[in-house]
Amino acid sequence: MAAEIVAAAGLRVAVFDHTPTPARKLLLAGRGGLNLTHSEPLDRFLPRYGAAEPLFRRLLAGFSPDDLRGWAAGLGIETFVGSSGRVFPVQMKASTLVRAWLRRLDGLGVTLHSRHRWTGWDEAGALTFRNGEETITVAPRATLLALGGASWPRTGSDGGWVPLLEGLGVEVAPLVPSNMGFEVPWSDHLRSRFAGQPVKSVGLSAAGRRLKGEFVITETGIEGGAVYALSAPLRDAITAEGWATLTLDLLPDMAEAELVKRLRRRGAESLSTFLKKSLSLTGPRAALLREFAPAADLTDPVTLARQIKGLSVVLTGVRPIERAISSAGGVRLPELDERLMLTRRPGLFLAGEMLDWEAPTGGYLLQGCFAMGVAAGKGIVEWLGMRISGAE
């Protein structure tokens, strides 16, 4: 995106990618339909970026969700708003968008160099790349690094840039998983019966945050959209304490008082039969209740209702960063000026997941990266213009 902005301003642009083909992570995201952005109002959209909200307030003012949809339309990619408010291409895949985008960049004169891994700078300050057994140097007037975090390293983002920037004295927060699954010490019974099954229409809460959604029981724990939305506070709790508690509301649409009233009507039938007939509480939701509620709480209507409305699931670990949808950590935001240029090294701009921010799935990650690319591209054009005019 930055290359498009800079090239459209009439400047020569080269993109160096250490993988054989470009946009691998975008293509990976496209497996789920390529959720480009979200349609919710900005007053709800911006808080999704947490501590980085002030930065994204400025970035999205320069390239909003509506701007992103308009940009895609310019590539011939029509989008639609799904029932959840998420925005997708009508074709529900990334490859068509990537091909159209590469044609546009080629038309703007952007050159793409694949299989070139950035290795730092030489003594004269030129960029160095490794291409097979060959070392190549390039001395541009401005450089943008958009090297990703450390999630899904097979797509190219392996965090190998961290020591290179730390060598400049740049402060880098440790890269940690974000939007990832968690480990739960399941019983053999639950794992064998319910691994791979979704748990739908439940309430989830952690660290004072509450939402309604679904997740999947896995062999090792849990994962899924609703879990990802709470992944940051759960991860931080596990880092600090070694464990975290996720609270489940197995019947979020029923008040606890109504639950107690219904549970008092139980006769001689088994608890499983009663829960199925009176509450439609079956399958993985019923299994979770059995897994985590103390046996003594299952016999009393009041304590049973309390467990159904607030079941504590203990998480004992975080799934590896290599399997996380995204990563947190990276270059601390105070290291950059308003153009996304490193204050320690004028002419070196940064964007994307290599910066210290995170957001949940739902279109917020891609929207943030697109907007950051636009801002960095404009920043490069502005900085080069000021250098040419002697203003900087």
Buried (B, 14 or more C-beta within 10 A) or exposed (E): BBBBBBBBBEBEBBBBBBBEEBBBBBBBBBEBBBBBBBBBEBEEBBEBBBEBBEBBBEBBEEBBBEBBBEBBEEBEBEBEBBEBBBBBBEBBBBEBBBEBBBEBBEEBEBEBBEBBBBBEBEEEEEBBBBBEEEEBEBEBEBBBBBBBBBBBBEBBBBBBBBEBBEEEEBEBEEBBBBBBBBBBEBEEEBBEBBBEEEBBBBBBBBBEEEBEBBBBBBEBBBBBBBBBBBBBBBBBBBEEEEEBBBBBBBBBEBEBEEBBEBBEEBEEEEBEEBBBEBBEBEBBBBBBBBBBBEEEBBEBBEBBBBBBBBBEBEBEBBBEBBEBBBBBBBBEBEBBEEBBBBEEBEBBBBBBBBBBBBBBBBBBBBBBBBBBBBBBBBBBBBBBEEBEEEEE
